[in-house]
Amino acid sequence: MLNLNFAPFPTITTQRLVLRQLQYDDVHELFALRTDECVNRFLNRPRPKSLNDVLEFIAMVNQVTHDNEGLYWAITRKNEDKLLGTIGLRNFVLEQHQAEIGYELHPDHQGRGFMHEAISHVLAYGFGRLGLRAIMADTAPGNLRSIQILERHGFAKINDLDNTYVLSYARI
């Protein structure tokens, strides 16, 4: 069984990015991200109505991390601490060494390889540092960009009845 401990928070540095813990200073960028029509097109979640809703979300996410139940990284450029998007691991199934990956990137920053870079490093962290054996992803059928990036990373669709993709350690 996995034994998760996310203290201190695992900041990940890539060639161009820093994946760091979400901060209250991210409130404006996170509000813009979570209310953007393009970002939300394929997501089934309530949209924040105010900055206070986003502050409550940040507090909740950081509590989940503190309780070792999930990780939620802010994606920023290496030399600019402005939130571009988010990526996380959640829904851990400890007995099966499994988690789910989720991500979002503001449309202004899409098409530049940022999400590809972030996913690569989060997968390496999940399989390497955490000892996961499988990482799942659930995506809407029409979200072709998300499906393409998952497939580029080796994810395969489980079956035609749902939109769950899986990447197992054996494939990496």
HUNOR-V444577 format. One record per helix or strand. SS is the DSSP state (helix for helix, strand for strand). FROM is the first residue (numbers start at 1). TO is the last residue. If there is no record, write none. Layout:
SS/FROM/TO ; SS/FROM/TO
This chain:
strand/12/13 ; strand/17/21 ; helix/24/35 ; helix/37/40 ; helix/51/66 ; strand/71/77 ; strand/80/93 ; helix/94/96 ; strand/98/105 ; helix/107/109 ; helix/114/129 ; strand/134/138 ; helix/144/152 ; strand/156/157 ; strand/164/168 ; helix/169/171
